[in-house]
Amino acid sequence: MTDGNGGRLSDKDREALFARVNRRKTNAAAPRPVPTIAYSAEVTDFTTLPGYKELRTQQSFAAVIGLENPFFRVHEGRAGADTMIGNRTLSNFSSYDYLGLNGHPAVSAAAKAAIDRYGTSTSASRLVAGERPAHRDLERGLAEIYEADDCVVMVSGHATNVGVLGQILGPKDLIVYDELSHNSIVVGAQLSGAQRRSFPHNDLDALDAILSASRRQFARALIVVEGLYSMDGDWPDLARLVEMKRRHGAWLMVDDAHGLGVLGRRGYGLAEQAGIDPREVDIWMGTLSKTLAGAGGYVAGPSPLIDYIKTSVGGFVFSVGLAPPVAAACLAALNLMKSEPERVTKLHENGRIFLEAAKRHGLDTGTSGGLAITPVILGESLKAAMLSDKLSQRGVNVMPILHPAVPERLARLRFFITSDHTAEQIEEAVEITADEISKLSGTADVMKAFAQTLG
Ligand SMILES: Cc1ncc(COP(=O)(O)O)c(C=O)c1O
């Protein structure tokens, strides 16, 4: 290019070079077409959010047929085996306070003493704002239950599942969970970016088949089950799960939110119920909001797992530490659970009384094992909502579980039984339920009447 021109480019060569460079520049900078969405002014209106219209239709439907909203009721005192709503005392079957520890004098005293000493907040993440003795004592007490190296508590049970699952798994991994898994498990699995598969409820043959077919395509695999399923009151076969996780080289996580205080002779959860060494489970997760009368979540397991969570999970590192009075209350509740196993015995007895009475009255209790949770399946959301309303009028507070929380054909009332219920209270509630079911008018007539009001 340079010969005969004193090392300078000829005009022709310069032009050719410029053309090449410009072509390259043009190619590199060629703007990609950006997809655009035509939106209307309405998108800033919250009422256009998906599902909002359906919500309004449900609300107006309930108003037309005279149903009171069963949700967000104000309870005017401690909600235990009884509760006060609208100045009336009702038998309460809508509380997770399985061992009657919320408001127990020792639990409340522990919370009050912690307030007096530490105030009501930890103020910031435990990494920077430091810990209070109750954080450590509670974690040690929970680790003992699972014979685990260590434990970590966080401010929300839901955020514990989301944060931990989102952190320990990634896109090269597989997570397989029961189809009835709690929302927090599903959201955590989504956040992780791992491949997600669910198996039919408690169908461990199906789980085995999924792992046999897919396990080798992934770096790590995690099986997630719950200790006690909160919609159905049944539990999985832990011995089989342990055998399976070993055979497939997978981790096993048990969300024992409803198992603690309920399953096993002392209420130590699914491992005690199944007679299995709890160290066979890689990750024990649970919540502080049920038996332990507080709010928050925990994970117990091997030290490397807990150390990793404490330094990497956003819900721990970047979120405030458990409030000192909550940590102290949960610790006191845990100690009561350990020192008064008769509470668990009473709970089991009450659960059995409920299940037997329900069966005697021909109610559909699904697969409930009759420990602390028993559904009465009605098969239609409308029926469940109407029945809950009737029961409330007759002094029984129990929540309906409607579609889409469960499939429509499985809409139900869900009874939570506690150690504080009396046998008479349970028998009476079941009797009233059976009586009101027999009187429920056909829902087809109600639908027709509603259609008429709409013109
Ligand atoms: C199985 C299960 N896991 C996690 C959670 C979330 O716990 P929390 O309500 O304490 O945030 C719940 C709540 O009911 C649950 O049932």
The ligand as an ORCA input file, in Angstrom:
! r2SCAN-3c Opt
* xyz 0 1
  C     -44.724    -24.653     55.350
  C     -44.531    -23.196     55.589
  N     -43.325    -22.649     55.357
  C     -43.094    -21.325     55.535
  C     -44.095    -20.490     55.991
  C     -43.811    -19.030     56.187
  O     -43.685    -18.762     57.538
  P     -44.056    -17.345     58.211
  O     -45.553    -17.204     58.107
  O     -43.620    -17.533     59.600
  O     -43.337    -16.296     57.460
  C     -45.356    -21.016     56.279
  C     -46.418    -20.154     56.774
  O     -47.490    -20.498     57.111
  C     -45.592    -22.413     56.062
  O     -46.774    -22.961     56.290
*
